[in-house]
Amino acid sequence: MNFPIAKFLQSQSKIMVMALISAVALVFHTFFSWLLMLKLGWGMVGAAVVLNASWWFIVVAQFLYIFSGTCGRAWSGFSWKAFQNLWGFVRLSLASAVMLCLDFWYFMALILFAGYLKNAELSVAALSICTNILGWAAMVAIGCNAAISVRVSNELGAAHPRTAKFSVVLVAATSFLIGLVISLILILTRNEYPTLFSDSTEVKELVYELTPLLGVCIIINNIQPVLSGVAIGAGWQALVAYVNLACYYLFGVPLGLTLGYKLNMGVRGIWYGMLSGTVAQTLVLFLIIYRTNWNKEASIAGQRIKQWGGEADDNENDMEKVIN
């Protein structure tokens, strides 16, 4: 429930409200985690209870904010019009779900495959450290993904194709630079940071060896979510789902398994192969975006607004001027 509500608020530029609700939830989450897990001795059961309560707090608080009428014309109450052209929306939602699932499952499979290597415990331990760091770095990229998807959809819907194109370049460059800085920090501190995660000498040595690969992966993974966000904003979810399937599961996974098992490259081989799939997917998305006719996309967005019950009449003249 939180994801569609968050997307709705993001599309209305209600970012500070979302941040405030999340900050309050974090304070309560920290206090009650200490109370239930440590003070009352509930352990992991207490952690599960607090985590569920925190998520529900965020959802309910966002719902109350929307229902309070502060979103203006974006929310005027419940209406049967919400069920008009529902099938088109469902198809777009299903395509989005497939696209995102193929993306997330791909990186989860990395740990799964490492578990079948000869020295599985060492490989999984080192990969877990790397993927945790990759996940933390990805928080920035996910934020850029949300920002660019909302910005592109809003600008195309408002018949501003040039602004949409400029936003893509700006966010992609920003995310790339952030990923580059994080990668350089990790490479410069690769003798020190593994100690924060493990006392095992073998694990720390393997993490040290994997750090350059981790750095490259962070840079690529900071660009890829931005390009996926552009696809979400432009409504290309079905196309990107096919791209993910081909690049990840028909190219990246077989290559990783071949390098890791057949050529005995171990965890490095698996990661090399799967990183190759990510690079291929990023290049395909870049090519698609580079060849995009943004004026045409603005026209398509206007047609969607009319079809799904919006008021595109005010923008029709602007779109015709832009296209002509």
N, C-alpha and C positions, 0 to 999 in steps of 0.2 A: 504493500500500500504506500510505503514511503516514497518509492521511486516516481510514480506518476504525479503524486502531490508535489514533490520537489521540482519536477520538470515544469509543472504548472506555475509554481512560484518563480522559478528561474525565468520563464518566458515573460513574466510581469516585472522582472528586475527587482524582485523582493529579496535580494541576497542578504541584506543586513538582518532582516527578520529571521531568516533561516539560520544565520550565524548565531544570533542571540538565543534562539530556542536550543540550538545544539550546545551552546556554552552552558546554559542552565542545566541541560540534561547531563553534561559532563560532570558538573559539580555534584549533582544528586547521585550520579552513577559512582563517583569516587567515594562519597561518604557511605552510601549503602553497601558498596562492595566491602569496605573496611568493616562495617557494622555486622553484616551477615557472615562474611567469610572468616574474619579473624576474631571479632568480639564474641559473636554467638556460636562460632564453630561450625557453620553449615558447609564449609568447604566449597566444592565444585557445584553442589546444588544451589548454594547461595549465589554463586557467580551466574548460573543460568537464570535464576529468578530475577536478579538485578538487570542482567542484559536484556531480557524480554521486557521488563518494566520500562527500561530506558527507551527502547525502540517504540513502545506503545505511547510513552510520554511525548516523544517527538511527533508521532503521527497525529495524536489527539490535539496537541498544541497547534500544529499547522492547520488541521481541520478547523479549529475554533477561530483561528486568524482569518481563514478564507470566509467562513460563514458570518464573520462579524461585519462584512460589507466593505472592508478596507481595500479590496482589489478593484473597486470601481465597476466599470462595465464588463470587466472580464468575468465577474461572477454576479449574476442577478437572481440567483436562486435556482431550485430544481425545475426542470422543464422536460416535457416529452420530446422537445426538439433535440435533446441529447441522443435520442435513438434514431435520428434521421441519418441516412447514409452510414449506418453503423458497420456494415460489412466491409466497406473500403477502409475504415479505421482499423477493424480487426485484422485485415490482411496486412496492413502496414505494421501493426503491433506484433503479429506473428513473425514477420520478416525481421523485425528488430530483435525479437527474442532469439531467433536462430543465429543471427549475426553475433550477438553478445555471448551466447552460450559457446559457440565455436571458438570464440576468442579466449574466454576464460578457461575452458576445458583444455585448451592446447597447452597452457603453461602448467596446469595441474598435472598433466600427463608426464611432464618432465620428472617430477618426483616419483611418480608411479614406475616409470621405466628404470629409474636409478635403483629402485628397490630390488631389481632382478639381476643386478651386476654381482660380480664375485665378492667384492668387499662392500656389500650393500650398506652396512651400518655407517661406514665412513663416508660413502658417497652421498647418502641421504642426509647425514648430519651437515656436511659441507654445503650441499645444495639448499638445505633448509635455511641456512644462514644467508646465502646469496639471494634466495627468493624473498626472504623477509626484507632485506635491504632494497631489492627490486620493487617490492610492494610499497615500501615507504616512499621511494622516489616516484612511484607511479601515482601517488596521491596528487602531486602537482599536475601530472599529465591528465589525470581524470578531471581535475578542476578545469583545465584548458579544454578538455573534451566537452564538458557541460557548457562552458562559456561560448565556444565557437558554434556548437550545435544550435544554441538559442539565438546567437547573433546572426548566423547565416539564415535561419528560418525567418527571423523577424525582418531582416533587411530584404530578403527575397519577397516576402509577403507585402512589404511596403514599397515594392518596385524600386529598390536601390541596389541593382546588381553590382555596380562599381564598389560600393561600400562593402558588400558581402565579399567580393574578391580581395579587397584590401585587408579585411579582417582575417581572412585565411592566411595571407602572407605574414601579417603581423603576429598572430598567435603561434603559427608554426615556427617562426624565427625565435620568438621568446621561449617557447618550450624547448627548442633545440639548445639554446644557450644555457638554460637552467640544467638540462641533462648533461651538457658538457662540463659545467662547473662541478656538479655532483660526482661525475666520473673522475675528474682530475683529483678531487679531494680523496676519493677512495683509493686511487692508484698511489697517491703520495703517502697515504697512511695505511697501506696494506700490511705493514709489519705490526701495526698496533691494534687496529680495530677488530681483528678476529678474536683477540683476548677478551673482548666484551661479551662474546657469545659462548666461548668454550675454553676449557682448560686442557683439552687434548692436543698434544703436539701435532699428531697426524692430521687432525681436523684443521688446525690453524695453518699447517703447511699447504693443504689442499685448497683452502680458501684463498691463501696467498697466490697460488698458481691460477686460480679461477678469476681473480680480481680483474685482470685486463679484459677478459671475456665479459665479465659482469659490467664493466664500464661501457663497452660497446653496446651491450644489451640495453642499458639504461638510456643511452642516446637514441637508439632506434625506437625504444618503447616510449620515449617522450615525444617523438614525432608521429608515430603510428596512431595513438588515440586522437590526436588533433585531426588527422585525415579522416578517421572514422567518425569524428564529431561533425565534420563537414558533410559526410555522407548522410548522417542522421538528420541534420538540418535541411538538406536538400531533398530528402525522401528517397535515397538510393539504397535503403536497407536490403532489399531483395538482391540487388546486384552485388553488394559487398558480402552478403552471405555466401554467394557462389564463389567469390574471390577468396574468402576465408577457407572454404572447403577445399578448393584446389591448392592454394598455396600452403596451407597448414597440414592438411591430412593426406593429400595426394603427393605432396612434395617434401615438406619439412619432416613429418614423422617417419616416412620410409628412409629418408636420408639419414636422420638421426639414429635410427635403429641399425642401419647398415654400418655407420661409422662406429657406433658404440659397441655393437656385439660382433659383427662379422670382421671388422678391421681391428678389433680389440683396443679401441681408443678410450673405452670406458665412459665416464661421465662427461669428459670433454667432448667426445665424439657425439654423444646424444645432444649436448647443448649446441655444438657447432651446427648440426643438422637442423635442429629446431629454430635456431637463430637465422639460418638461411631461409627458412620458410617465412619468418617474420620480415626479413629484408625483402623477399620477393613480394609479399603482400603490400608492404609499404611502397615499393616501386610501382606496383600496379595501380594503387590508389593515387599516387602522385601523378601518374600518366593520365588517369581518368580526370582528375581535377584540373590538370594543366590544359587538357583539351576541351574543358567544359565551356559551353556557350552560356554565360551568366545571364544575358538578356533573355534567352529562351527559358532558363530556369525560373526567372522572375515571372514570366508569363504563365508557366505551369503552376507556380505557387498561387498566383491570382485565381487561376481556374479552380484549384483545390479549395481556396477560401470560399468561392461562390458555391461549389458543389456541397461543401460540408456545413453550409448554413451561415457563413460569415458575411460581412458586408464589404465586398470588394469593389463596389461601384465607385467609391470615392477615389480608388487607385487606378481605375481602368484607363483613364485618359493619360495618366503618368506612364503607365506601362506601354501604351501605344507609342508615346513619344520616345521612350527609351529604346523600344524595339525598332522603330522606324529611323 
